[in-house]
């Protein structure tokens, strides 16, 4: 996860942009960026963000 933004708000923005523009799912993003999905979800949850699978974004 060191290749991702360290600031939670920047991470939130980065992940949602990638999900909107480049990836079909959070799983695809995590696989391509070599990131553990559970760790990413926990890190964003600690910042108050929750993943909505039907909308394919964190909010």
N, CA, C and O of each residue as an XYZ file, in Angstrom:
236
protein
N       0.829     -1.201      0.000
C       0.000      0.000      0.000
C       0.863      1.250      0.000
O       0.347      2.368     -0.025
N       2.169      1.065      0.028
C       3.049      2.223      0.044
C       3.012      3.009     -1.259
O       3.421      4.170     -1.287
N       2.525      2.396     -2.345
C       2.432      3.104     -3.620
C       1.184      3.988     -3.705
O       1.047      4.786     -4.631
N       0.276      3.841     -2.735
C      -0.955      4.629     -2.709
C      -0.762      5.875     -1.857
O       0.135      5.917     -1.015
N      -1.600      6.899     -2.070
C      -1.509      8.098     -1.234
C      -1.642      7.733      0.248
O      -2.459      6.889      0.614
N      -0.846      8.365      1.082
C      -0.862      8.084      2.514
C      -1.974      8.830      3.241
O      -2.508      8.331      4.232
N      -2.326     10.012      2.762
C      -3.410     10.796      3.352
C      -4.740     10.120      3.022
O      -5.001      9.793      1.864
N      -5.576      9.911      4.033
C      -6.832      9.175      3.850
C      -7.762      9.847      2.849
O      -8.388      9.167      2.036
N      -7.861     11.168      2.896
C      -8.746     11.869      1.965
C      -8.232     11.768      0.534
O      -9.015     11.614     -0.403
N      -6.927     11.856      0.370
C      -6.338     11.699     -0.959
C      -6.511     10.263     -1.463
O      -6.768     10.046     -2.647
N      -6.371      9.292     -0.570
C      -6.578      7.896     -0.920
C      -8.017      7.668     -1.372
O      -8.261      7.006     -2.381
N      -8.956      8.215     -0.630
C     -10.380      8.130     -0.967
C     -10.622      8.660     -2.383
O     -11.277      8.003     -3.192
N     -10.099      9.832     -2.671
C     -10.263     10.459     -3.977
C      -9.583      9.635     -5.078
O     -10.161      9.421     -6.144
N      -8.376      9.182     -4.821
C      -7.609      8.389     -5.782
C      -8.340      7.093     -6.140
O      -8.494      6.767     -7.318
N      -8.785      6.363     -5.129
C      -9.449      5.076     -5.361
C     -10.757      5.277     -6.123
O     -11.040      4.538     -7.066
N     -11.554      6.263     -5.729
C     -12.819      6.493     -6.430
C     -12.588      6.922     -7.880
O     -13.340      6.522     -8.768
N     -11.557      7.730     -8.128
C     -11.244      8.131     -9.490
C     -10.861      6.906    -10.325
O     -11.320      6.753    -11.457
N     -10.021      6.039     -9.764
C      -9.602      4.836    -10.480
C     -10.787      3.904    -10.736
O     -10.894      3.314    -11.811
N     -11.671      3.772     -9.755
C     -12.855      2.930     -9.931
C     -13.779      3.497    -11.008
O     -14.370      2.747    -11.785
N     -13.895      4.797    -11.046
C     -14.758      5.438    -12.044
C     -14.161      5.339    -13.447
O     -14.875      5.057    -14.409
N     -12.859      5.570    -13.562
C     -12.241      5.733    -14.877
C     -11.536      4.498    -15.443
O     -11.367      4.382    -16.657
N     -11.129      3.581    -14.573
C     -10.221      2.553    -15.061
C     -10.604      1.116    -14.711
O     -10.295      0.204    -15.478
N     -11.257      0.891    -13.593
C     -11.500     -0.478    -13.123
C     -12.981     -0.787    -13.028
O     -13.798      0.090    -12.748
N     -13.318     -2.061    -13.267
C     -14.708     -2.501    -13.182
C     -15.126     -2.884    -11.777
O     -16.317     -3.000    -11.489
N     -14.146     -3.083    -10.894
C     -14.480     -3.479     -9.527
C     -13.323     -3.146     -8.600
O     -12.202     -2.899     -9.044
N     -13.610     -3.145     -7.322
C     -12.571     -2.937     -6.323
C     -11.570     -4.078     -6.364
O     -10.378     -3.868     -6.139
N     -12.040     -5.274     -6.646
C     -11.158     -6.429     -6.752
C     -10.152     -6.252     -7.888
O      -8.971     -6.560     -7.730
N     -10.625     -5.754     -9.036
C      -9.732     -5.514    -10.176
C      -8.674     -4.472     -9.827
O      -7.497     -4.645    -10.145
N      -9.091     -3.400     -9.177
C      -8.153     -2.354     -8.766
C      -7.090     -2.920     -7.839
O      -5.897     -2.699     -8.049
N      -7.515     -3.645     -6.822
C      -6.578     -4.200     -5.846
C      -5.619     -5.193     -6.484
O      -4.427     -5.202     -6.175
N      -6.134     -6.017     -7.362
C      -5.272     -6.996     -8.032
C      -4.224     -6.300     -8.897
O      -3.045     -6.651     -8.860
N      -4.659     -5.322     -9.665
C      -3.747     -4.622    -10.570
C      -2.690     -3.804     -9.813
O      -1.533     -3.742    -10.230
N      -3.091     -3.184     -8.708
C      -2.166     -2.363     -7.932
C      -1.434     -3.158     -6.859
O      -0.632     -2.606     -6.105
N      -1.717     -4.467     -6.793
C      -1.085     -5.348     -5.806
C      -1.327     -4.853     -4.379
O      -0.399     -4.697     -3.585
N      -2.603     -4.612     -4.084
C      -3.037     -4.103     -2.782
C      -4.003     -5.107     -2.171
O      -4.845     -5.670     -2.872
N      -3.885     -5.332     -0.876
C      -4.808     -6.205     -0.168
C      -6.137     -5.468      0.016
O      -6.190     -4.405      0.635
N      -7.203     -6.048     -0.529
C      -8.524     -5.397     -0.497
C      -8.982     -5.113      0.934
O      -9.463     -4.018      1.225
N      -8.835     -6.082      1.818
C      -9.290     -5.902      3.194
C      -8.535     -4.770      3.886
O      -9.123     -3.989      4.633
N      -7.235     -4.689      3.633
C      -6.434     -3.604      4.224
C      -6.877     -2.244      3.705
O      -6.969     -1.280      4.466
N      -7.148     -2.170      2.413
C      -7.591     -0.912      1.817
C      -8.948     -0.492      2.391
O      -9.140      0.667      2.756
N      -9.873     -1.429      2.466
C     -11.207     -1.133      3.002
C     -11.102     -0.699      4.470
O     -11.778      0.243      4.883
N     -10.266     -1.374      5.254
C     -10.084     -1.013      6.671
C      -9.471      0.372      6.813
O      -9.891      1.160      7.660
N      -8.478      0.664      5.982
C      -7.816      1.963      6.056
C      -8.793      3.094      5.739
O      -8.800      4.122      6.416
N      -9.614      2.902      4.712
C     -10.600      3.929      4.372
C     -11.728      3.983      5.404
O     -12.252      5.059      5.691
N     -12.099      2.848      5.955
C     -13.128      2.828      7.000
C     -12.664      3.590      8.234
O     -13.467      4.250      8.893
N     -11.381      3.504      8.552
C     -10.830      4.232      9.695
C     -10.955      5.743      9.486
O     -10.994      6.511     10.448
N     -11.017      6.160      8.216
C     -11.194      7.572      7.901
C     -12.652      7.961      7.730
O     -12.955      9.105      7.391
N     -13.558      7.017      7.963
C     -14.986      7.303      7.891
C     -15.627      6.992      6.548
O     -16.773      7.370      6.305
N     -14.898      6.307      5.673
C     -15.418      5.997      4.343
C     -15.836      4.537      4.256
O     -15.167      3.650      4.787
N     -16.953      4.305      3.578
C     -17.502      2.957      3.430
C     -17.646      2.639      1.948
O     -18.004      3.508      1.153
N     -17.368      1.398      1.582
C     -17.484      0.992      0.181
C     -18.906      0.555     -0.119
O     -19.496     -0.230      0.623
N     -19.451      1.071     -1.214
C     -20.769      0.675     -1.695
C     -20.558     -0.091     -2.992
O     -20.237      0.503     -4.020
N     -20.736     -1.394     -2.949
C     -20.456     -2.240     -4.110
C     -21.404     -1.948     -5.270
O     -20.983     -1.976     -6.426
N     -22.660     -1.671     -4.986
C     -23.609     -1.410     -6.077
C     -23.299     -0.107     -6.805
O     -23.550      0.007     -8.004
N     -22.752      0.881     -6.087
C     -22.373      2.153     -6.716
C     -20.920      2.138     -7.196
O     -20.486      3.027     -7.929
N     -20.177      1.110     -6.769
C     -18.772      0.942     -7.110
C     -17.945      2.160     -6.697
O     -17.157      2.690     -7.480
N     -18.145      2.595     -5.434
C     -17.361      3.715     -4.922
C     -17.399      3.739     -3.397
O     -18.264      3.142     -2.757
N     -16.422      4.455     -2.848
C     -16.424      4.732     -1.410
C     -17.182      6.035     -1.206
O     -17.184      6.913     -2.069
N     -17.821      6.140     -0.053
C     -18.537      7.369      0.294
C     -18.552      7.552      1.780
O     -19.108      8.531      2.276
